[in-house]
Amino acid sequence: MRFVGISQVQHSGPGRDFRSNRSLNAEWVEVTNSGRRAVNLDGWTLTDRDGNRYRFDDVRLAGRSSVRVHTGQGRDTRRDVYQDRRRQIWDSRDTATLRDARGRVVDTESWGRGRR
């Protein structure tokens, strides 16, 4: 039984996007392990509806913990990892898909009008 999934999403807000790193890092997807045992996310991917992909590398998610995948640049920690992108990817109408290392869909979260 799998306990890992997308728990929260903070997508780009309305208004003007200045593409600052601060703005980019205010956009994130949170992945949570609700189980007791740690899960190795190495090779797992997080994609948006347009096909932008983030690949987890050497991330071990402890039991009952979360990691936020930020869009911008930063230093990876146990709670926060960064895609090192220079533009926002999560739109006000989008879908986040989490896949395991074998490419199997583990969880999907859609938001906004006209969700898919």
C-alpha positions as CSV (number, residue, x, y, z in Angstrom):
1,M,0.0,0.0,0.0
2,R,1.4,3.4,-1.0
3,F,1.3,6.3,1.3
4,V,3.0,9.0,-0.8
5,G,1.0,11.6,-2.7
6,I,0.5,15.2,-3.6
7,S,-0.9,17.0,-0.5
8,Q,-0.8,20.7,-1.4
9,V,-0.2,23.0,-4.4
10,Q,0.7,26.7,-4.5
11,H,0.5,27.7,-8.1
12,S,1.3,31.0,-9.7
13,G,-1.1,33.7,-8.6
14,P,-3.0,36.2,-10.8
15,G,-1.3,39.4,-11.8
16,R,2.1,40.4,-13.2
17,D,4.9,37.9,-13.0
18,F,8.3,39.4,-12.4
19,R,10.1,36.1,-12.6
20,S,12.1,36.8,-9.5
21,N,13.6,33.8,-7.7
22,R,11.4,34.8,-4.7
23,S,8.3,34.7,-6.9
24,L,9.3,31.4,-8.4
25,N,9.9,29.8,-5.1
26,A,6.5,30.9,-3.8
27,E,5.2,28.4,-6.4
28,W,5.4,24.8,-5.2
29,V,3.9,21.3,-5.0
30,E,4.1,19.5,-1.7
31,V,4.6,15.7,-1.6
32,T,3.7,13.9,1.6
33,N,4.5,10.5,3.0
34,S,1.7,9.6,5.4
35,G,3.1,6.2,6.2
36,R,5.5,5.3,9.0
37,R,8.4,4.1,6.8
38,A,10.7,6.3,4.8
39,V,10.3,6.2,1.0
40,N,13.2,6.7,-1.5
41,L,12.0,9.1,-4.1
42,D,15.1,8.7,-6.3
43,G,13.9,8.6,-9.9
44,W,10.4,9.7,-9.2
45,T,9.0,12.5,-11.3
46,L,6.6,15.4,-11.0
47,T,5.1,16.8,-14.2
48,D,2.7,19.5,-15.2
49,R,0.1,19.5,-18.0
50,D,2.5,21.0,-20.5
51,G,5.1,18.2,-19.9
52,N,7.6,20.1,-17.7
53,R,9.3,17.5,-15.6
54,Y,11.2,17.5,-12.3
55,R,13.1,14.3,-11.4
56,F,13.8,13.6,-7.7
57,D,17.5,12.8,-7.2
58,D,18.7,11.3,-3.9
59,V,15.6,12.3,-1.9
60,R,14.6,10.1,1.0
61,L,11.2,11.1,2.4
62,A,10.9,10.2,6.1
63,G,7.7,8.7,7.4
64,R,5.0,11.2,8.2
65,S,6.8,14.1,6.5
66,S,6.6,16.3,3.4
67,V,8.9,17.9,0.9
68,R,8.0,21.0,-1.1
69,V,9.2,21.1,-4.7
70,H,9.8,24.8,-5.5
71,T,10.0,26.1,-9.1
72,G,13.0,28.5,-8.6
73,Q,16.5,28.1,-7.4
74,G,17.7,27.2,-4.0
75,R,19.6,24.8,-1.8
76,D,17.9,21.4,-1.4
77,T,17.1,20.3,2.1
78,R,15.0,17.5,3.6
79,R,11.9,19.7,3.5
80,D,12.5,21.8,0.3
81,V,13.9,20.9,-3.1
82,Y,14.3,23.2,-6.1
83,Q,13.7,22.8,-9.8
84,D,16.2,25.6,-10.7
85,R,13.8,27.0,-13.3
86,R,13.7,30.6,-14.5
87,R,10.0,30.9,-15.2
88,Q,6.8,29.7,-13.5
89,I,5.4,26.4,-14.7
90,W,2.3,25.9,-12.5
91,D,-0.6,27.8,-14.1
92,S,-3.9,28.8,-12.4
93,R,-5.4,25.9,-14.4
94,D,-3.1,22.9,-14.4
95,T,-2.5,19.3,-13.3
96,A,0.4,17.9,-11.2
97,T,1.2,14.3,-11.7
98,L,3.5,12.3,-9.5
99,R,5.1,9.1,-10.9
100,D,7.3,6.5,-9.2
101,A,10.7,5.4,-10.6
102,R,9.0,2.9,-12.9
103,G,6.8,5.6,-14.4
104,R,3.6,4.5,-12.8
105,V,1.2,7.3,-11.8
106,V,1.1,7.5,-8.0
107,D,-1.1,10.6,-7.6
108,T,-2.6,13.5,-9.7
109,E,-3.9,16.8,-8.5
110,S,-5.8,19.3,-10.8
111,W,-7.0,22.8,-10.0
112,G,-8.7,25.8,-11.6
113,R,-11.6,26.0,-14.1
114,G,-11.7,23.4,-16.8
115,R,-9.7,20.8,-14.9
116,R,-8.6,17.7,-16.8
